[in-house]
């Protein structure tokens, strides 16, 4: 059984060697942060796919598919809608040519918008990194038939992700994503027919799974199923529309045209991968229904027991690839915020390249440790851990605090400093209050994990957008100089 593990570890070690080689080419902080703005369309496409296709797809997507069936496609569909929207902004983002979304927020809304936006982003992104570690634990547990516990596996995953990211920054992230992206696409497409056949095809799956698993919306999932499905759709869409990791990739492109071309191909690749992963998870659920397996491990079980060994190794390698690449992307991105939006802006504005790279590597390690503790502490306290819930909170937190003000900064000239800042603060506070404070003080209002059965994305997003619009219209128009940096002179 261990040859699965040995092959995957060999692949990881090859990636580590490649990252060490790449780290030798990093000479300036700009190389570390945006790969010297040198990424081609080919590299851009695969790094965008790997940035988005993470354990949110392979693990939380599998958990959602196990519980709700094909209606779980609502979650990735939000990303597809977000990608289409991003296409029209990709060129402008590349032309702006900075490092973080904080650069955009400060231009339009001032330095405090940059600061508070950075805090909201760090909370969301460190949460995303934490469940990548958990996903790594699931992978190693399944690969070794339980010989490596989930707890030990998540420690090993944390070590590899933190080490890779600290070595060479964006150089390592982007060029590691090239082979990872190819493996992800190949593995998912090749594995799908084997999984469907092994599960007995659609008739067998329909005989085993509840009827709602084959509906557009599963009526047994959530107090208000349509709101629940729409909540996952909106949370995913608003995360993608404003997610900094994507913007950093656009900043890294050679030209604005390269950025737009990459978005088109990224859309196609993402739709293919996310759809086939849901198909794999649903048919794996039919195969292992009510056998005591963790719902989040359906894709991994399919790779281990439902496909020929070479295909299984490829699919497990793909799962490893998404955990490593997504963990690296979000860990690197959140550390960039600390350096660019806090350290450089408020502490050491004139810090040199060597100092900035050294400090960023320290914060990569510290944030990685924080992410590990987010998953380790509930583990040792024997509290239930749902990767789907971790993902939903992270998506909601980011989507309601950052995205409305960010999109307005790029597309609505009437947005003002006061409007953008209040949108960030009100969105972040409402998400934290509804997710953590309200359940603690009034647990009786929680229905199926949501306050009064209503997903938190709806009230939080409404508050964020309304404050943005109302406060912007009630305050003086922004100065022309601030608009020219993003919209150009007219």
Phi, psi and omega per residue, in radians:
X1 nan -0.425 -3.003
X2 -1.331 -0.165 -3.131
X3 -1.179 -0.468 2.988
X4 -1.017 -0.860 -3.106
X5 -1.109 -0.759 -3.102
X6 -1.098 -0.721 3.140
X7 -1.136 -0.726 -3.125
X8 -1.202 -0.721 3.089
X9 -1.109 -0.650 3.085
X10 -1.071 -0.727 3.113
X11 -1.085 -0.763 3.136
X12 -1.101 -0.706 3.140
X13 -1.165 -0.630 3.058
X14 -1.077 -0.759 3.101
X15 -1.077 -0.684 3.133
X16 -1.120 -0.750 3.094
X17 -1.074 -0.697 3.121
X18 -1.118 -0.707 -3.136
X19 -1.174 -0.640 3.081
X20 -1.105 -0.731 3.095
X21 -1.081 -0.785 3.141
X22 -1.123 -0.621 -3.104
X23 -1.079 -0.479 3.131
X24 -1.225 -0.337 -3.127
X25 -1.581 -0.120 -3.130
X26 -1.435 1.940 -3.094
X27 -1.915 -0.562 -3.078
X28 -2.136 2.809 3.123
X29 -1.143 -0.522 3.094
X30 -1.138 -0.631 3.050
X31 -1.079 -0.726 -3.106
X32 -1.166 -0.657 -3.011
X33 -1.573 -0.725 -3.076
X34 -2.332 0.465 3.057
X35 0.932 0.585 3.122
X36 1.155 0.303 -3.091
X37 0.893 0.885 -3.009
X38 -2.186 0.158 -3.002
X39 -1.313 2.298 3.087
X40 -1.394 3.011 3.118
X41 -1.057 -0.753 -3.110
X42 -1.037 -0.861 -3.139
X43 -1.170 -0.699 3.129
X44 -1.014 -0.796 -3.091
X45 -1.035 -0.876 -3.059
X46 -1.263 -0.560 3.117
X47 -1.278 -0.554 3.051
X48 -1.174 -0.747 3.103
X49 -1.054 -0.819 -3.105
X50 -1.186 -0.572 3.114
X51 -1.118 -0.712 -3.078
X52 -1.508 -0.728 -3.115
X53 -1.412 1.651 3.134
X54 -2.144 -2.720 3.110
X55 -1.224 -0.242 2.973
X56 -1.040 -0.502 3.070
X57 -1.564 -0.920 -3.015
X58 -1.312 -0.520 -3.041
X59 -1.922 -1.057 3.131
X60 -1.201 -0.604 3.062
X61 -1.095 -0.676 3.098
X62 -1.162 -0.692 3.105
X63 -1.105 -0.760 3.106
X64 -1.093 -0.751 -3.141
X65 -1.122 -0.669 3.110
X66 -1.099 -0.688 -3.057
X67 -1.492 -0.501 -3.010
X68 -2.225 -0.114 3.116
X69 1.295 -2.542 -3.035
X70 -1.203 -0.288 3.082
X71 -1.176 -0.190 3.060
X72 -1.155 -0.207 3.058
X73 -1.102 -0.288 3.072
X74 -1.025 -0.580 -3.097
X75 -1.171 -0.962 3.101
X76 -1.192 -0.440 3.132
X77 -1.072 -0.540 3.067
X78 -1.078 -0.638 3.101
X79 -1.158 -0.701 -3.115
X80 -1.085 -0.729 3.099
X81 -1.120 -0.701 3.133
X82 -1.135 -0.668 3.132
X83 -1.102 -0.746 3.138
X84 -1.049 -0.717 3.106
X85 -1.126 -0.748 -3.097
X86 -1.085 -0.519 -3.117
X87 -0.921 -0.714 -3.052
X88 -1.332 -0.197 3.139
X89 -1.913 -0.177 -3.002
X90 -1.015 -0.761 -3.131
X91 -1.124 -0.736 3.132
X92 -1.132 -0.680 3.124
X93 -1.077 -0.802 -3.137
X94 -1.139 -0.681 3.131
X95 -1.116 -0.624 3.108
X96 -1.091 -0.679 2.886
X97 1.040 0.775 3.106
X98 -1.859 -2.463 -3.008
X99 -2.194 -0.683 -3.090
X100 -2.333 2.945 3.046
X101 -1.210 -0.349 3.072
X102 -1.040 -0.555 3.089
X103 -1.085 -0.694 3.108
X104 -1.228 -0.791 -3.100
X105 -1.069 -0.685 -3.118
X106 -1.212 -0.694 3.132
X107 -1.009 -0.716 -3.079
X108 -1.595 -0.601 -2.948
X109 -2.146 -0.062 3.106
X110 1.729 2.978 -2.988
X111 -1.196 -0.505 -3.132
X112 -1.294 -0.507 3.021
X113 -1.120 -0.682 3.080
X114 -1.082 -0.776 -3.092
X115 -1.152 -0.902 -3.099
X116 -1.212 -0.573 3.053
X117 -1.106 -0.671 3.115
X118 -1.111 -0.728 3.127
X119 -1.100 -0.776 3.135
X120 -1.101 -0.741 3.136
X121 -1.101 -0.765 -3.106
X122 -1.085 -0.729 3.108
X123 -1.034 -0.829 -3.103
X124 -1.158 -0.786 -3.043
X125 -1.263 -0.640 3.095
X126 -1.152 -0.591 3.040
X127 -1.085 -0.757 3.124
X128 -1.096 -0.737 3.113
X129 -1.085 -0.669 -3.072
X130 -1.068 -0.704 -3.115
X131 -1.456 -0.179 2.916
X132 -1.151 -0.695 3.107
X133 -1.100 -0.741 3.107
X134 -1.064 -0.734 3.121
X135 -1.078 -0.701 3.075
X136 -1.048 -0.651 3.069
X137 -1.102 -0.729 3.083
X138 -1.053 -0.769 -3.087
X139 -1.069 -0.892 -3.109
X140 -1.152 -0.559 3.091
X141 -1.153 -0.767 -3.134
X142 -1.239 -0.734 -3.115
X143 -1.045 -0.633 -3.087
X144 -1.729 0.251 -3.120
X145 0.924 0.662 3.068
X146 1.597 -0.090 -3.129
X147 -1.131 -0.626 2.995
X148 -1.737 2.099 -3.126
X149 -1.204 2.797 3.064
X150 -1.030 -0.662 -3.110
X151 -1.116 -0.811 3.103
X152 -1.179 -0.701 3.138
X153 -1.054 -0.693 -3.139
X154 -1.232 -0.477 3.040
X155 -1.174 -0.758 3.127
X156 -1.138 -0.715 3.116
X157 -1.074 -0.738 3.128
X158 -1.062 -0.743 -3.133
X159 -1.055 -0.834 -3.091
X160 -1.159 -0.770 -3.098
X161 -1.121 -0.802 -3.127
X162 -1.128 -0.749 -3.129
X163 -1.109 -0.838 -3.138
X164 -1.011 -0.816 -3.047
X165 -1.154 -0.709 -3.093
X166 -1.228 -0.340 -3.060
X167 -1.201 -0.916 -2.995
X168 -2.480 0.198 3.046
X169 1.072 -2.388 -3.063
X170 -1.117 -0.526 3.063
X171 -1.002 -0.806 -3.139
X172 -1.222 -0.764 -3.089
X173 -1.044 -0.937 -3.023
X174 -1.168 -0.796 -3.059
X175 -1.406 -0.376 2.966
X176 -1.218 -0.596 -3.121
X177 -1.166 -0.399 -3.123
X178 -1.083 -1.003 3.079
X179 -1.162 -0.627 3.121
X180 -1.045 -0.782 -3.129
X181 -1.101 -0.719 3.102
X182 -1.088 -0.768 3.136
X183 -1.113 -0.740 -3.134
X184 -1.032 -0.863 -3.124
X185 -1.077 -0.853 -3.111
X186 -1.093 -0.824 -3.056
X187 -1.084 -0.806 -3.089
X188 -1.137 -0.769 -3.113
X189 -1.182 -0.756 -3.104
X190 -1.207 -0.666 -3.041
X191 -1.281 -0.497 -2.989
X192 -0.971 -0.921 -3.112
X193 -1.087 -0.608 3.111
X194 -1.105 -0.741 -3.123
X195 -1.146 -0.772 -3.140
X196 -1.077 -0.779 -3.126
X197 -1.149 -0.769 -3.124
X198 -1.102 -0.572 3.118
X199 -1.364 -0.095 3.135
X200 1.610 0.209 3.109
X201 1.367 -3.083 -3.080
X202 -1.086 -0.753 3.141
X203 -1.010 -0.737 3.138
X204 -1.168 -0.721 3.121
X205 -1.102 -0.708 3.126
X206 -1.167 -0.518 3.121
X207 -1.282 -0.456 -3.070
X208 -1.669 -0.806 -3.031
X209 -1.450 2.701 3.071
X210 -1.033 2.661 -3.079
X211 -1.027 -0.613 -3.103
X212 -1.105 -0.327 3.134
X213 -1.164 -0.227 -3.091
X214 -2.010 0.299 3.105
X215 -1.747 2.839 3.086
X216 -1.066 -0.692 3.019
X217 -2.327 2.205 3.134
X218 -1.297 1.959 -3.022
X219 -1.238 -0.153 3.128
X220 -1.740 0.038 -3.078
X221 -1.828 1.806 3.131
X222 1.667 2.721 3.124
X223 -1.113 -0.673 3.088
X224 -2.205 1.585 -2.960
X225 -0.948 -0.718 -3.134
X226 -1.163 -0.681 3.076
X227 -1.141 -0.662 3.139
X228 -1.102 -0.859 3.125
X229 -1.078 -0.768 3.121
X230 -1.131 -0.556 3.106
X231 -1.115 -0.783 3.088
X232 -1.138 -0.667 3.107
X233 -1.053 -0.886 -3.095
X234 -1.161 -0.730 -3.126
X235 -1.060 -0.738 -3.139
X236 -1.216 -0.737 -3.118
X237 -1.105 -0.798 -3.090
X238 -1.272 -0.486 3.009
X239 -1.122 -0.893 -3.051
X240 -1.132 -0.666 -3.108
X241 -1.092 -0.423 -3.103
X242 -2.169 0.134 -2.973
X243 -1.207 2.207 -3.026
X244 -1.107 -0.610 -3.116
X245 -0.970 -0.662 3.118
X246 -1.221 -0.726 -3.131
X247 -1.103 -0.662 3.106
X248 -1.107 -0.618 3.098
X249 -1.168 -0.671 3.092
X250 -1.130 -0.703 3.084
X251 -1.077 -0.481 -3.075
X252 -1.483 -0.162 -3.106
X253 -1.211 2.670 3.126
X254 -1.115 -0.765 -3.074
X255 -2.479 2.827 3.032
X256 -1.020 -0.629 3.121
X257 -1.109 -0.728 3.077
X258 -1.031 -0.706 -3.130
X259 -1.091 -0.771 -3.135
X260 -1.182 -0.732 3.120
X261 -1.072 -0.701 -3.136
X262 -1.110 -0.633 -3.135
X263 -1.115 -0.704 3.138
X264 -1.058 -0.868 -3.123
X265 -1.207 -0.611 3.077
X266 -1.051 -0.727 3.122
X267 -1.014 -0.838 -3.118
X268 -1.089 -0.851 -3.116
X269 -1.081 -0.702 -3.120
X270 -1.173 -0.750 3.119
X271 -1.061 -0.762 -3.134
X272 -1.091 -0.914 -3.053
X273 -1.105 -0.838 -3.056
X274 -1.190 -0.573 3.111
X275 -1.211 -0.804 -3.104
X276 -1.225 -0.521 3.079
X277 -1.126 -0.718 3.085
X278 -1.109 -0.723 3.106
X279 -1.062 -0.803 3.121
X280 -1.048 -0.786 -3.089
X281 -1.147 -0.696 -3.136
X282 -1.151 -0.782 -3.125
X283 -1.277 -0.513 3.016
X284 -1.183 -0.643 3.075
X285 -1.066 -0.686 3.099
X286 -1.121 -0.661 -3.138
X287 -1.222 -0.678 -3.026
X288 -1.961 0.398 -3.058
X289 -1.051 2.260 3.085
X290 0.973 0.609 3.078
X291 -1.841 0.163 3.052
X292 1.551 0.082 3.129
X293 -1.381 2.663 3.067
X294 -1.174 2.213 -3.131
X295 -0.960 -0.524 -3.098
X296 -1.232 -0.230 -3.048
X297 -1.752 0.264 -3.047
X298 -1.053 -0.803 -3.135
X299 -1.131 -0.666 3.138
X300 -1.179 -0.686 3.083
X301 -1.143 -0.651 3.084
X302 -1.078 -0.735 3.131
X303 -1.136 -0.604 -3.068
X304 -1.424 -0.597 -2.945
X305 -2.231 -0.090 -3.005
X306 -2.072 -0.006 -3.128
X307 -2.328 2.807 3.058
X308 -1.022 2.576 -3.062
X309 -0.872 -0.764 3.133
X310 -1.076 -0.671 3.113
X311 -1.226 -0.670 3.112
X312 -1.077 -0.750 3.098
X313 -1.077 -0.740 3.139
X314 -1.087 -0.757 -3.120
X315 -1.200 -0.701 3.084
X316 -1.159 -0.648 3.055
X317 -1.107 -0.652 3.085
X318 -1.108 -0.736 3.105
X319 -1.082 -0.753 3.075
X320 -1.058 -0.742 -3.112
X321 -1.058 -0.760 -3.094
X322 -1.220 -0.622 3.113
X323 -1.128 -0.821 -3.119
X324 -1.153 -0.853 -3.053
X325 -1.184 -0.728 -3.137
X326 -1.217 -0.729 3.074
X327 -1.029 -0.770 3.118
X328 -1.084 -0.803 -3.084
X329 -1.057 -0.847 -3.053
X330 -1.356 -0.537 3.050
X331 -1.186 -0.783 3.118
X332 -1.103 -0.735 -3.085
X333 -1.122 -0.771 -3.133
X334 -1.179 -0.607 3.090
X335 -1.184 -0.582 3.089
X336 -1.084 -0.667 3.101
X337 -1.088 -0.731 3.126
X338 -1.081 -0.765 -3.112
X339 -1.210 -0.904 -3.014
X340 -1.355 -0.773 -2.985
X341 -1.611 -0.323 -3.126
X342 -2.071 -1.030 -3.042
X343 -1.119 -0.947 -3.119
X344 -1.219 -0.634 -3.020
X345 -1.376 -0.619 -3.007
X346 -2.075 -0.253 -3.036
X347 -2.037 -1.017 -3.054
X348 -2.323 1.389 -3.057
X349 -1.093 -0.578 -3.059
X350 -1.825 0.448 3.129
X351 -1.104 2.464 -3.130
X352 -1.433 3.029 -3.073
X353 -1.022 -0.813 -3.091
X354 -1.094 -0.742 3.128
X355 -1.129 -0.792 -3.109
X356 -1.092 -0.754 3.118
X357 -1.133 -0.705 -3.138
X358 -1.134 -0.790 -3.122
X359 -1.164 -0.687 -3.141
X360 -1.127 -0.669 3.111
X361 -1.128 -0.630 3.078
X362 -1.104 -0.766 -3.121
X363 -1.255 -0.502 3.020
X364 -1.025 -0.778 3.133
X365 -1.169 -0.723 -3.123
X366 -1.181 -0.780 3.108
X367 -1.147 -0.648 3.084
X368 -1.085 -0.705 3.086
X369 -1.126 -0.730 3.099
X370 -1.060 -0.745 3.110
X371 -1.100 -0.703 3.126
X372 -1.120 -0.706 3.136
X373 -1.143 -0.545 3.112
X374 -1.076 -0.524 -3.136
X375 -1.750 -0.462 -3.082
X376 -1.326 -0.732 -3.099
X377 -1.085 -0.842 3.060
X378 -1.060 -0.526 3.134
X379 -1.132 -0.854 -3.093
X380 -1.280 -0.349 3.078
X381 -1.549 0.042 3.126
X382 1.025 0.609 3.076
X383 -1.557 2.521 3.130
X384 -1.111 2.431 -3.122
X385 -2.106 2.122 3.075
X386 -2.020 1.982 3.102
X387 -1.069 -0.596 3.114
X388 -1.059 -0.739 3.132
X389 -1.217 -0.679 3.060
X390 -1.020 -0.831 -3.111
X391 -1.098 -0.769 -3.103
X392 -1.088 -0.739 3.106
X393 -1.103 -0.806 -3.115
X394 -1.063 -0.783 3.138
X395 -1.081 -0.782 -3.106
X396 -1.149 -0.816 -3.119
X397 -0.981 -0.822 -3.122
X398 -1.241 -0.797 -3.039
X399 -1.098 -0.589 -3.099
X400 -1.608 -0.427 -3.103
X401 -1.592 -0.614 -3.023
X402 -1.823 -0.868 -2.914
X403 -1.067 -0.821 -3.118
X404 -0.991 -0.821 -3.136
X405 -1.206 -0.595 -3.138
X406 -1.184 -0.835 3.128
X407 -1.112 -0.680 3.091
X408 -1.103 -0.648 3.114
X409 -1.073 -0.607 -3.097
X410 -1.560 -0.396 -2.963
X411 -2.232 -0.247 -3.080
X412 -2.161 1.861 -3.067
X413 -1.193 -0.338 -3.088
X414 -1.427 -0.193 3.132
X415 -1.085 2.344 -3.065
X416 -1.963 2.980 3.130
X417 -1.033 -0.820 -3.114
X418 -1.131 -0.697 -3.139
X419 -1.136 -0.789 3.138
X420 -1.128 -0.751 -3.110
X421 -1.146 -0.784 -3.139
X422 -1.167 -0.554 3.079
X423 -1.109 -0.798 3.126
X424 -1.064 -0.852 -3.075
X425 -1.181 -0.792 -3.094
X426 -1.196 -0.665 3.111
X427 -1.132 -0.800 -3.128
X428 -1.124 -0.791 -3.103
X429 -1.134 -0.767 -3.107
X430 -1.113 -0.679 3.122
X431 -1.126 -0.777 3.128
X432 -1.154 -0.710 -3.129
X433 -1.121 -0.845 -3.082
X434 -1.242 -0.515 -3.080
X435 -1.478 -0.604 -3.005
X436 -2.138 -0.794 -3.034
X437 -1.300 -0.874 -3.118
X438 -1.038 -0.804 3.102
X439 -1.071 -0.511 -3.126
X440 -1.312 -0.667 -3.081
X441 -1.603 -0.432 -3.141
X442 -2.443 1.210 -3.093
X443 -1.082 -0.364 -3.098
X444 -1.199 -0.311 -3.126
X445 -1.459 -0.171 -3.081
X446 -1.415 2.164 3.107
X447 -2.173 2.051 -3.108
X448 0.933 0.676 3.072
X449 1.468 -0.002 -3.115
X450 -2.154 2.551 3.094
X451 -1.106 2.073 -3.087
X452 0.990 0.371 3.127
X453 1.421 0.076 -3.102
X454 -1.803 2.060 3.134
X455 -0.936 2.443 -3.024
X456 -1.118 -0.343 -3.131
X457 -1.067 -0.578 -3.060
X458 -1.199 -1.014 3.131
X459 -1.149 -0.650 -3.111
X460 -1.150 -0.763 -3.141
X461 -1.179 -0.694 3.128
X462 -1.083 -0.754 3.130
X463 -1.111 -0.776 -3.115
X464 -1.096 -0.816 -3.099
X465 -1.218 -0.737 -3.123
X466 -1.108 -0.753 3.118
X467 -1.136 -0.649 3.094
X468 -1.042 -0.844 -3.069
X469 -1.242 -0.885 -3.046
X470 -1.114 -0.839 -3.106
X471 -1.179 -0.662 3.120
X472 -1.099 -0.757 -3.131
X473 -1.239 -0.392 -3.114
X474 -1.580 -0.070 -3.114
X475 -2.112 2.818 -3.078
X476 -1.055 2.614 3.124
X477 -1.025 2.643 3.110
X478 -1.194 2.721 3.139
X479 -1.233 2.613 -3.102
X480 -1.073 -0.606 -3.105
X481 -1.069 -0.672 3.141
X482 -1.197 -0.653 -3.131
X483 -1.226 -0.621 -3.072
X484 -1.092 -0.533 -3.118
X485 -1.142 -0.441 -3.131
X486 -1.917 -0.618 -3.049
X487 -1.789 -0.198 -3.098
X488 1.436 2.969 3.133
X489 -1.471 2.470 3.099
X490 -2.374 nan nan
